[in-house]
Amino acid sequence: RDRLKVREGSLQFWVNLKDYVDTGLFLEHRELRHLLYAEAANKTFLNLFCYTATASVFAIKGGAQSSTSVDLSRTYLDWAEDNFILNGIKPSSKHQLIQADCLQWLERQGNYDLIFCNPPVFSNSKRMQQTWDIQRDHVSLILRAMRLLSPSGKLIFSTHAERFKLDPRLFQEYSIEDLSKLLLPLDFKKQRFSCFRL
């Protein structure tokens, strides 16, 4: 595996520029990761579809009491563990890396102060019980994630889907702030993702 170490602020991450479509670090999420860092102090943090868990590293270093990072891919979770270790974090019962289908995992009980959810745009993985489409299925996902929030908790929901529209029904249920333009880094001229705080 060809990979190299990069630095973002005071943290470091492994990236791979050759073997995968994605490098392991979404550059357009820089400001979003810093938002999680700022909001995570003394909170219980859940990272759904955690990918290489860079957001979890930021939350932990921002002072999260505990963290749970869930992804279906063993490759990404191994990568996540390497990112943890690179930043002096030991995977443990306090900072868990869990291999599971997030949609099934959400059926359990939980109580989190801060949840970050960045699901795939589309998936037909054989390990999932059904296909996944972000525009079609995001309401169900958000409702299930919101059930795991503490009374004063927040969900940060992000998607890379083009022309994504948050379902209007959600605005009747929750206080929602569109952070998309606020979190776009200065070196990106075009909006590459949508992000909402619920």
Buried (B, 14 or more C-beta within 10 A) or exposed (E): EEBEEBEBEEBBBBBBEEEEEEBBBBEBBBBBBBBBBEBBEEBBBBBBBBBBBBBBBBBBBBBBEBBBBBBBBEEBBEBBBBBBEBBEBEBEEEBBBBBBBBBEBBEEEBEBBBBBBBBBEEBEEEEBEEEBBBBEBBBEBBBBBBEBBBEEBBBBBBBBBEEBEBEEEBEEEBEBEEBBEEBBEEEEEEEBBBBBBB
